[in-house]
Amino acid sequence: MQHSVKRELNDWVNRGFDRTLRLAVTGLSQSGKTAFITSLVNQLLTLDQYDNSHLPLFAAARNKQIMAVKRVDQENWSIPRFDYEANLACLKQQPPVWPTSTRGVGETRLAIRFRRSDGLLRHLKQEGTLYLDIFDYPGEWLLDLPLLETSFKQWSQSLQKLDFGARQQLAQDWLKQVETLDLSAKADEDVLARLAKSYTDYLFACKAQGLQFIQPGHFVLPGEYQGAPALQFFPLTQLSPQQWQELEKKSGHDSYFALLQKRYEYYREKIVKRFYQKYFSKFDRQIILADCLTPLNYSQQAFNETKESLRQLFSNFHYGNRTLLHRLFAPQIDKLLFVASKADHVTADQLPNLISLMRQLVQEGGQHVNFAGVKNDYTAIASIRATKPVIVKDNGQMVKALQGVRSKDKQMVTLFPGSVPSRLPNADFWQQNRFEFDQFEPLPLEAERIPHLRMDTVLQFLLADKLD
């Protein structure tokens, strides 16, 4: 209790003097959140005032304003500590391997000691400390946030829109089992558990096909709720409006129909809402990561689900100007950076196309951010480099290519990754183009620094104004 009070007091004081930034690292599954946080922490911890060549576009590093950076004890002891050391150990292996993907909530805090170069405070104090709190959480759980404003009926009906193409084929086994169920009969918990398991298998099959719209997210990444009855329900996508009305009238409180609704409500109130209230109320700045390349390997349906999933992320964050009152009592996100990850999987001349594609993926969902006066931007990066650019001769011409260890066979390859569409692909595009953007293993570490591409642009956007 004493630590909790002290923690809140310290947080309130630091917010009042604008000494703290809370960064939300947001993204769908496999977008590279763990790699991003690991690299961001590493780039700052390995800063050297006499050698800042790895971050040339980060002004505070280039101008030698940053005196020291260290990891310090996080304020909230109830949140697991982001395992930076284990992630770095993965990259130090011979050969290096990718860190384990996010499977739960994590936090880390950095103290950045710097010399002031601008602003009114430079006359009062030449040095300052900025505390950077970085939060990590599974992308699967983010897509549950829209459920906070969605009833069981609305949720079931919204999933009907997805019932086509690959999903329609993958759902056959689960749907056949549900169709034989008398929803008005007294519920048998063993039957519900079996059907929920079948629905979960369907969700895993969707993920394997590159389909991103996975709800409920805890079904595929349950965390502490593994095996709990709260995760043993499923949507009723097969019902017509008339069938809904009939079941609402005649189903008893102990029926399958009633119990499915109760468990959905419990999941929404006790799991999703608690997650939202605990972690999403005090963010100041946000990174939204997206892998725009991998969906191009799958199908138009997979790509469109990525687009829809990204756009749904916006409605559950607070955006606005960062005033003193907001800092103290109602924190809002005042800077938002959209990041296309895996930029080292294409040649340098394709980066403008990759950024353009990212912009269009989120454009509609992000329009209200502009109206709120929030500073936002788009970029493409590789948090942890996995390829090297090379020039090779092809039919007598020198062309750009990439070289790296391909993940699927662990072979060193040199290849031409192809062109990235600069606009959202239409139906004709999917019939005429087949992409195979390979996945690569990380490059070996040189000393302690993680090789990256354009992480300095991220640091400049996020931190530059707080280090003046």
C-alpha positions as a Python dict, from the first residue, in 0.01 Angstrom:
ca = {
    (1, 'M'): (0, 0, 0),
    (2, 'Q'): (279, 241, 94),
    (3, 'H'): (465, 168, -231),
    (4, 'S'): (144, 222, -431),
    (5, 'V'): (82, 564, -276),
    (6, 'K'): (445, 666, -324),
    (7, 'R'): (435, 544, -683),
    (8, 'E'): (125, 748, -766),
    (9, 'L'): (270, 1059, -598),
    (10, 'N'): (596, 1028, -793),
    (11, 'D'): (404, 973, -1113),
    (12, 'W'): (189, 1280, -1049),
    (13, 'V'): (495, 1501, -979),
    (14, 'N'): (682, 1375, -1284),
    (15, 'R'): (381, 1433, -1502),
    (16, 'G'): (340, 1785, -1372),
    (17, 'F'): (698, 1868, -1469),
    (18, 'D'): (667, 1671, -1795),
    (19, 'R'): (947, 1435, -1695),
    (20, 'T'): (771, 1115, -1799),
    (21, 'L'): (663, 973, -2135),
    (22, 'R'): (452, 659, -2149),
    (23, 'L'): (487, 489, -2486),
    (24, 'A'): (236, 237, -2620),
    (25, 'V'): (383, -4, -2873),
    (26, 'T'): (79, -121, -3068),
    (27, 'G'): (50, -366, -3352),
    (28, 'L'): (-114, -679, -3478),
    (29, 'S'): (26, -1027, -3422),
    (30, 'Q'): (372, -1080, -3579),
    (31, 'S'): (416, -709, -3656),
    (32, 'G'): (747, -698, -3467),
    (33, 'K'): (659, -539, -3130),
    (34, 'T'): (909, -741, -2927),
    (35, 'A'): (1187, -676, -3180),
    (36, 'F'): (1101, -305, -3185),
    (37, 'I'): (1115, -258, -2807),
    (38, 'T'): (1432, -465, -2778),
    (39, 'S'): (1600, -254, -3046),
    (40, 'L'): (1476, 80, -2910),
    (41, 'V'): (1611, 0, -2564),
    (42, 'N'): (1937, -125, -2713),
    (43, 'Q'): (1995, 182, -2933),
    (44, 'L'): (1960, 409, -2630),
    (45, 'L'): (2160, 196, -2386),
    (46, 'T'): (2453, 172, -2628),
    (47, 'L'): (2471, 546, -2692),
    (48, 'D'): (2825, 676, -2667),
    (49, 'Q'): (2889, 1051, -2667),
    (50, 'Y'): (3201, 992, -2873),
    (51, 'D'): (3051, 750, -3125),
    (52, 'N'): (2692, 810, -3229),
    (53, 'S'): (2726, 691, -3589),
    (54, 'H'): (2451, 431, -3546),
    (55, 'L'): (2186, 704, -3491),
    (56, 'P'): (2279, 990, -3729),
    (57, 'L'): (1923, 1128, -3762),
    (58, 'F'): (1858, 1144, -3386),
    (59, 'A'): (1957, 1505, -3305),
    (60, 'A'): (2008, 1453, -2930),
    (61, 'A'): (2260, 1179, -3002),
    (62, 'R'): (2425, 1363, -3290),
    (63, 'N'): (2466, 1678, -3078),
    (64, 'K'): (2594, 1478, -2780),
    (65, 'Q'): (2313, 1604, -2553),
    (66, 'I'): (2244, 1263, -2402),
    (67, 'M'): (2480, 1202, -2113),
    (68, 'A'): (2365, 859, -1999),
    (69, 'V'): (2080, 609, -2036),
    (70, 'K'): (2003, 325, -1798),
    (71, 'R'): (1723, 88, -1715),
    (72, 'V'): (1564, 168, -1380),
    (73, 'D'): (1301, 13, -1158),
    (74, 'Q'): (957, 50, -1310),
    (75, 'E'): (690, 230, -1110),
    (76, 'N'): (427, -43, -1121),
    (77, 'W'): (562, -364, -966),
    (78, 'S'): (252, -565, -1058),
    (79, 'I'): (337, -558, -1432),
    (80, 'P'): (592, -815, -1556),
    (81, 'R'): (926, -667, -1658),
    (82, 'F'): (999, -670, -2031),
    (83, 'D'): (1269, -935, -2072),
    (84, 'Y'): (1528, -733, -2262),
    (85, 'E'): (1817, -949, -2143),
    (86, 'A'): (1663, -1272, -2275),
    (87, 'N'): (1585, -1108, -2609),
    (88, 'L'): (1941, -980, -2642),
    (89, 'A'): (2072, -1327, -2556),
    (90, 'C'): (1874, -1469, -2851),
    (91, 'L'): (2047, -1224, -3085),
    (92, 'K'): (2390, -1311, -2941),
    (93, 'Q'): (2354, -1679, -3019),
    (94, 'Q'): (2557, -1832, -3301),
    (95, 'P'): (2368, -1825, -3525),
    (96, 'P'): (2134, -1555, -3388),
    (97, 'V'): (1762, -1628, -3352),
    (98, 'W'): (1459, -1405, -3320),
    (99, 'P'): (1335, -1324, -2967),
    (100, 'T'): (1014, -1495, -2854),
    (101, 'S'): (699, -1311, -2957),
    (102, 'T'): (493, -1120, -2701),
    (103, 'R'): (274, -1352, -2495),
    (104, 'G'): (170, -1118, -2214),
    (105, 'V'): (194, -763, -2083),
    (106, 'G'): (541, -626, -2018),
    (107, 'E'): (694, -294, -1918),
    (108, 'T'): (1037, -138, -1901),
    (109, 'R'): (1156, 205, -1783),
    (110, 'L'): (1456, 401, -1906),
    (111, 'A'): (1607, 705, -1738),
    (112, 'I'): (1759, 938, -1999),
    (113, 'R'): (2000, 1196, -1856),
    (114, 'F'): (2053, 1487, -2096),
    (115, 'R'): (2182, 1843, -2134),
    (116, 'R'): (1923, 2102, -2228),
    (117, 'S'): (1975, 2306, -2544),
    (118, 'D'): (1647, 2493, -2572),
    (119, 'G'): (1338, 2595, -2381),
    (120, 'L'): (1279, 2804, -2068),
    (121, 'L'): (1414, 2539, -1830),
    (122, 'R'): (1764, 2566, -1974),
    (123, 'H'): (1803, 2892, -1773),
    (124, 'L'): (1707, 2718, -1449),
    (125, 'K'): (1868, 2381, -1495),
    (126, 'Q'): (2126, 2276, -1753),
    (127, 'E'): (2061, 1904, -1708),
    (128, 'G'): (1745, 1699, -1689),
    (129, 'T'): (1615, 1342, -1673),
    (130, 'L'): (1339, 1201, -1889),
    (131, 'Y'): (1175, 877, -1777),
    (132, 'L'): (1056, 669, -2070),
    (133, 'D'): (802, 397, -1985),
    (134, 'I'): (752, 144, -2265),
    (135, 'F'): (459, -99, -2267),
    (136, 'D'): (428, -422, -2460),
    (137, 'Y'): (114, -634, -2496),
    (138, 'P'): (-3, -903, -2739),
    (139, 'G'): (-152, -788, -3067),
    (140, 'E'): (-413, -1062, -3034),
    (141, 'W'): (-561, -888, -2728),
    (142, 'L'): (-590, -548, -2896),
    (143, 'L'): (-864, -661, -3132),
    (144, 'D'): (-1085, -743, -2833),
    (145, 'L'): (-1116, -375, -2740),
    (146, 'P'): (-1409, -306, -2981),
    (147, 'L'): (-1607, -566, -2784),
    (148, 'L'): (-1642, -310, -2504),
    (149, 'E'): (-1916, -142, -2706),
    (150, 'T'): (-2059, -453, -2872),
    (151, 'S'): (-2332, -688, -2748),
    (152, 'F'): (-2316, -1063, -2803),
    (153, 'K'): (-2573, -1035, -3081),
    (154, 'Q'): (-2390, -747, -3251),
    (155, 'W'): (-2061, -935, -3227),
    (156, 'S'): (-2207, -1250, -3378),
    (157, 'Q'): (-2368, -1058, -3663),
    (158, 'S'): (-2050, -861, -3735),
    (159, 'L'): (-1857, -1187, -3782),
    (160, 'Q'): (-2110, -1298, -4045),
    (161, 'K'): (-1949, -1045, -4281),
    (162, 'L'): (-1622, -1240, -4263),
    (163, 'D'): (-1784, -1572, -4353),
    (164, 'F'): (-1656, -1607, -4709),
    (165, 'G'): (-1348, -1724, -4899),
    (166, 'A'): (-1086, -1897, -4687),
    (167, 'R'): (-1280, -1843, -4364),
    (168, 'Q'): (-1587, -2018, -4501),
    (169, 'Q'): (-1381, -2326, -4580),
    (170, 'L'): (-1191, -2323, -4250),
    (171, 'A'): (-1511, -2288, -4043),
    (172, 'Q'): (-1691, -2591, -4185),
    (173, 'D'): (-1612, -2835, -3904),
    (174, 'W'): (-1704, -2589, -3628),
    (175, 'L'): (-2025, -2473, -3801),
    (176, 'K'): (-2145, -2830, -3857),
    (177, 'Q'): (-2112, -2897, -3485),
    (178, 'V'): (-2299, -2578, -3391),
    (179, 'E'): (-2582, -2648, -3636),
    (180, 'T'): (-2670, -2970, -3450),
    (181, 'L'): (-2695, -2787, -3117),
    (182, 'D'): (-3039, -2704, -2973),
    (183, 'L'): (-2963, -2357, -2837),
    (184, 'S'): (-3281, -2350, -2628),
    (185, 'A'): (-3193, -2674, -2445),
    (186, 'K'): (-3034, -2684, -2100),
    (187, 'A'): (-2662, -2622, -2136),
    (188, 'D'): (-2404, -2897, -2086),
    (189, 'E'): (-2067, -2744, -1993),
    (190, 'D'): (-1874, -3032, -2152),
    (191, 'V'): (-2048, -2968, -2483),
    (192, 'L'): (-1973, -2595, -2459),
    (193, 'A'): (-1607, -2669, -2387),
    (194, 'R'): (-1586, -2900, -2691),
    (195, 'L'): (-1749, -2647, -2925),
    (196, 'A'): (-1534, -2364, -2790),
    (197, 'K'): (-1227, -2580, -2859),
    (198, 'S'): (-1348, -2634, -3216),
    (199, 'Y'): (-1398, -2258, -3260),
    (200, 'T'): (-1046, -2195, -3120),
    (201, 'D'): (-902, -2446, -3368),
    (202, 'Y'): (-1077, -2249, -3643),
    (203, 'L'): (-914, -1926, -3521),
    (204, 'F'): (-570, -2088, -3524),
    (205, 'A'): (-635, -2210, -3879),
    (206, 'C'): (-724, -1853, -3979),
    (207, 'K'): (-396, -1725, -3834),
    (208, 'A'): (-207, -1987, -4033),
    (209, 'Q'): (-366, -1849, -4351),
    (210, 'G'): (-255, -1493, -4269),
    (211, 'L'): (-603, -1380, -4160),
    (212, 'Q'): (-561, -1115, -3890),
    (213, 'F'): (-912, -1049, -3759),
    (214, 'I'): (-907, -1288, -3462),
    (215, 'Q'): (-1174, -1253, -3193),
    (216, 'P'): (-1170, -1321, -2906),
    (217, 'G'): (-796, -1268, -2883),
    (218, 'H'): (-748, -1458, -2558),
    (219, 'F'): (-871, -1775, -2729),
    (220, 'V'): (-544, -1802, -2924),
    (221, 'L'): (-328, -1649, -2649),
    (222, 'P'): (-509, -1719, -2319),
    (223, 'G'): (-233, -1625, -2075),
    (224, 'E'): (-357, -1667, -1717),
    (225, 'Y'): (-706, -1767, -1839),
    (226, 'Q'): (-598, -2097, -1995),
    (227, 'G'): (-880, -2351, -1941),
    (228, 'A'): (-1115, -2100, -1772),
    (229, 'P'): (-1491, -2121, -1849),
    (230, 'A'): (-1469, -1750, -1941),
    (231, 'L'): (-1301, -1863, -2267),
    (232, 'Q'): (-1558, -2132, -2345),
    (233, 'F'): (-1811, -1960, -2568),
    (234, 'F'): (-1843, -1882, -2939),
    (235, 'P'): (-2042, -1653, -3173),
    (236, 'L'): (-2372, -1756, -3329),
    (237, 'T'): (-2301, -1646, -3683),
    (238, 'Q'): (-2555, -1884, -3840),
    (239, 'L'): (-2866, -1722, -3690),
    (240, 'S'): (-3106, -1506, -3888),
    (241, 'P'): (-3273, -1200, -3727),
    (242, 'Q'): (-3594, -1404, -3687),
    (243, 'Q'): (-3407, -1687, -3513),
    (244, 'W'): (-3251, -1436, -3272),
    (245, 'Q'): (-3597, -1307, -3180),
    (246, 'E'): (-3735, -1656, -3123),
    (247, 'L'): (-3442, -1761, -2902),
    (248, 'E'): (-3460, -1439, -2700),
    (249, 'K'): (-3828, -1513, -2628),
    (250, 'K'): (-3824, -1886, -2550),
    (251, 'S'): (-3477, -1968, -2416),
    (252, 'G'): (-3448, -2021, -2040),
    (253, 'H'): (-3177, -1881, -1815),
    (254, 'D'): (-2994, -2217, -1812),
    (255, 'S'): (-3002, -2270, -2192),
    (256, 'Y'): (-2703, -2280, -2425),
    (257, 'F'): (-2824, -1951, -2573),
    (258, 'A'): (-2836, -1780, -2232),
    (259, 'L'): (-2505, -1922, -2111),
    (260, 'L'): (-2321, -1817, -2428),
    (261, 'Q'): (-2440, -1460, -2374),
    (262, 'K'): (-2344, -1465, -2005),
    (263, 'R'): (-1995, -1589, -2076),
    (264, 'Y'): (-1947, -1333, -2350),
    (265, 'E'): (-2055, -1057, -2109),
    (266, 'Y'): (-1821, -1191, -1841),
    (267, 'Y'): (-1532, -1199, -2090),
    (268, 'R'): (-1607, -845, -2202),
    (269, 'E'): (-1646, -699, -1851),
    (270, 'K'): (-1393, -897, -1645),
    (271, 'I'): (-1116, -962, -1898),
    (272, 'V'): (-1131, -707, -2181),
    (273, 'K'): (-1248, -410, -1974),
    (274, 'R'): (-1001, -481, -1693),
    (275, 'F'): (-718, -501, -1947),
    (276, 'Y'): (-829, -170, -2101),
    (277, 'Q'): (-862, 15, -1769),
    (278, 'K'): (-534, -113, -1630),
    (279, 'Y'): (-309, -40, -1928),
    (280, 'F'): (-473, 202, -2171),
    (281, 'S'): (-558, 507, -1961),
    (282, 'K'): (-226, 694, -1939),
    (283, 'F'): (-41, 668, -2269),
    (284, 'D'): (131, 981, -2402),
    (285, 'R'): (274, 861, -2732),
    (286, 'Q'): (209, 569, -2957),
    (287, 'I'): (380, 356, -3220),
    (288, 'I'): (156, 150, -3446),
    (289, 'L'): (353, -125, -3618),
    (290, 'A'): (231, -316, -3923),
    (291, 'D'): (383, -586, -4139),
    (292, 'C'): (255, -473, -4479),
    (293, 'L'): (458, -731, -4673),
    (294, 'T'): (358, -1071, -4534),
    (295, 'P'): (-16, -1028, -4614),
    (296, 'L'): (83, -981, -4979),
    (297, 'N'): (208, -1341, -4971),
    (298, 'Y'): (-135, -1476, -4881),
    (299, 'S'): (-451, -1341, -5041),
    (300, 'Q'): (-669, -1036, -5096),
    (301, 'Q'): (-883, -1150, -4803),
    (302, 'A'): (-580, -1163, -4571),
    (303, 'F'): (-464, -821, -4685),
    (304, 'N'): (-809, -667, -4637),
    (305, 'E'): (-835, -814, -4288),
    (306, 'T'): (-503, -655, -4200),
    (307, 'K'): (-640, -322, -4319),
    (308, 'E'): (-964, -358, -4120),
    (309, 'S'): (-784, -477, -3807),
    (310, 'L'): (-545, -180, -3811),
    (311, 'R'): (-829, 65, -3847),
    (312, 'Q'): (-1015, -82, -3552),
    (313, 'L'): (-720, -7, -3323),
    (314, 'F'): (-783, 370, -3323),
    (315, 'S'): (-1120, 390, -3149),
    (316, 'N'): (-988, 277, -2810),
    (317, 'F'): (-708, 528, -2749),
    (318, 'H'): (-732, 888, -2625),
    (319, 'Y'): (-582, 1141, -2867),
    (320, 'G'): (-534, 1512, -2809),
    (321, 'N'): (-298, 1796, -2717),
    (322, 'R'): (-61, 1743, -2423),
    (323, 'T'): (-151, 2021, -2179),
    (324, 'L'): (-65, 2039, -1808),
    (325, 'L'): (-419, 1941, -1703),
    (326, 'H'): (-422, 1650, -1945),
    (327, 'R'): (-83, 1532, -1822),
    (328, 'L'): (-205, 1527, -1463),
    (329, 'F'): (-563, 1408, -1488),
    (330, 'A'): (-651, 1279, -1836),
    (331, 'P'): (-343, 1181, -2037),
    (332, 'Q'): (-384, 1185, -2412),
    (333, 'I'): (-165, 1068, -2697),
    (334, 'D'): (-15, 1375, -2862),
    (335, 'K'): (220, 1200, -3108),
    (336, 'L'): (144, 898, -3320),
    (337, 'L'): (388, 724, -3555),
    (338, 'F'): (275, 463, -3809),
    (339, 'V'): (559, 223, -3882),
    (340, 'A'): (588, -31, -4162),
    (341, 'S'): (814, -302, -4020),
    (342, 'K'): (1055, -537, -4202),
    (343, 'A'): (1175, -258, -4431),
    (344, 'D'): (1499, -452, -4480),
    (345, 'H'): (1300, -717, -4671),
    (346, 'V'): (1281, -485, -4973),
    (347, 'T'): (1545, -281, -5155),
    (348, 'A'): (1596, 85, -5067),
    (349, 'D'): (1420, 209, -5382),
    (350, 'Q'): (1098, 40, -5261),
    (351, 'L'): (1083, 218, -4924),
    (352, 'P'): (871, 511, -5053),
    (353, 'N'): (618, 257, -5186),
    (354, 'L'): (617, 71, -4855),
    (355, 'I'): (549, 393, -4662),
    (356, 'S'): (275, 490, -4907),
    (357, 'L'): (110, 150, -4866),
    (358, 'M'): (120, 184, -4488),
    (359, 'R'): (-36, 529, -4510),
    (360, 'Q'): (-326, 398, -4717),
    (361, 'L'): (-381, 98, -4492),
    (362, 'V'): (-464, 324, -4197),
    (363, 'Q'): (-577, 644, -4367),
    (364, 'E'): (-952, 620, -4305),
    (365, 'G'): (-915, 506, -3947),
    (366, 'G'): (-663, 780, -3871),
    (367, 'Q'): (-855, 1079, -4004),
    (368, 'H'): (-993, 1174, -3661),
    (369, 'V'): (-636, 1183, -3528),
    (370, 'N'): (-562, 1476, -3758),
    (371, 'F'): (-874, 1655, -3640),
    (372, 'A'): (-763, 1618, -3278),
    (373, 'G'): (-446, 1813, -3356),
    (374, 'V'): (-222, 1515, -3293),
    (375, 'K'): (114, 1516, -3466),
    (376, 'N'): (146, 1199, -3672),
    (377, 'D'): (380, 1062, -3933),
    (378, 'Y'): (462, 750, -4134),
    (379, 'T'): (791, 567, -4178),
    (380, 'A'): (939, 227, -4264),
    (381, 'I'): (1205, 61, -4049),
    (382, 'A'): (1377, -263, -3959),
    (383, 'S'): (1410, -274, -3581),
    (384, 'I'): (1660, -559, -3612),
    (385, 'R'): (1829, -592, -3950),
    (386, 'A'): (1809, -930, -4118),
    (387, 'T'): (1953, -851, -4462),
    (388, 'K'): (2235, -660, -4628),
    (389, 'P'): (2189, -460, -4950),
    (390, 'V'): (2409, -580, -5235),
    (391, 'I'): (2459, -498, -5602),
    (392, 'V'): (2463, -794, -5841),
    (393, 'K'): (2490, -838, -6217),
    (394, 'D'): (2178, -961, -6393),
    (395, 'N'): (2177, -998, -6772),
    (396, 'G'): (2468, -760, -6796),
    (397, 'Q'): (2310, -494, -6573),
    (398, 'M'): (2394, -401, -6214),
    (399, 'V'): (2082, -423, -5999),
    (400, 'K'): (1993, -388, -5630),
    (401, 'A'): (1936, -708, -5433),
    (402, 'L'): (1930, -838, -5074),
    (403, 'Q'): (2145, -1096, -4902),
    (404, 'G'): (2056, -1283, -4585),
    (405, 'V'): (1986, -1617, -4416),
    (406, 'R'): (1642, -1732, -4527),
    (407, 'S'): (1432, -1852, -4233),
    (408, 'K'): (1259, -2147, -4402),
    (409, 'D'): (1579, -2334, -4491),
    (410, 'K'): (1852, -2141, -4301),
    (411, 'Q'): (2039, -2090, -4630),
    (412, 'M'): (2235, -1777, -4723),
    (413, 'V'): (2062, -1638, -5032),
    (414, 'T'): (2087, -1337, -5262),
    (415, 'L'): (1756, -1241, -5417),
    (416, 'F'): (1544, -974, -5579),
    (417, 'P'): (1245, -923, -5345),
    (418, 'G'): (1021, -757, -5604),
    (419, 'S'): (824, -435, -5611),
    (420, 'V'): (588, -314, -5340),
    (421, 'P'): (255, -166, -5455),
    (422, 'S'): (229, 199, -5359),
    (423, 'R'): (-151, 184, -5343),
    (424, 'L'): (-405, -57, -5197),
    (425, 'P'): (-420, -351, -5439),
    (426, 'N'): (-744, -410, -5629),
    (427, 'A'): (-892, -745, -5736),
    (428, 'D'): (-701, -751, -6066),
    (429, 'F'): (-374, -710, -5879),
    (430, 'W'): (-427, -1037, -5691),
    (431, 'Q'): (-493, -1229, -6011),
    (432, 'Q'): (-184, -1098, -6188),
    (433, 'N'): (74, -1081, -5908),
    (434, 'R'): (202, -1343, -5668),
    (435, 'F'): (442, -1225, -5400),
    (436, 'E'): (689, -1430, -5201),
    (437, 'F'): (853, -1192, -4956),
    (438, 'D'): (1087, -1426, -4770),
    (439, 'Q'): (1147, -1415, -4397),
    (440, 'F'): (1508, -1387, -4279),
    (441, 'E'): (1707, -1462, -3966),
    (442, 'P'): (1865, -1167, -3778),
    (443, 'L'): (2216, -1051, -3859),
    (444, 'P'): (2491, -1129, -3606),
    (445, 'L'): (2556, -859, -3347),
    (446, 'E'): (2865, -646, -3371),
    (447, 'A'): (2962, -579, -3008),
    (448, 'E'): (2645, -489, -2810),
    (449, 'R'): (2463, -282, -3071),
    (450, 'I'): (2172, -425, -3264),
    (451, 'P'): (2193, -350, -3638),
    (452, 'H'): (1887, -159, -3755),
    (453, 'L'): (1738, 44, -4036),
    (454, 'R'): (1601, 394, -3961),
    (455, 'M'): (1543, 351, -3586),
    (456, 'D'): (1699, 695, -3546),
    (457, 'T'): (1401, 849, -3729),
    (458, 'V'): (1172, 686, -3472),
    (459, 'L'): (1372, 821, -3178),
    (460, 'Q'): (1379, 1168, -3332),
    (461, 'F'): (1001, 1172, -3372),
    (462, 'L'): (930, 1035, -3024),
    (463, 'L'): (1185, 1209, -2805),
    (464, 'A'): (1343, 1512, -2973),
    (465, 'D'): (1104, 1773, -2829),
    (466, 'K'): (1152, 1640, -2474),
    (467, 'L'): (1532, 1652, -2486),
    (468, 'D'): (1569, 2019, -2591),
}
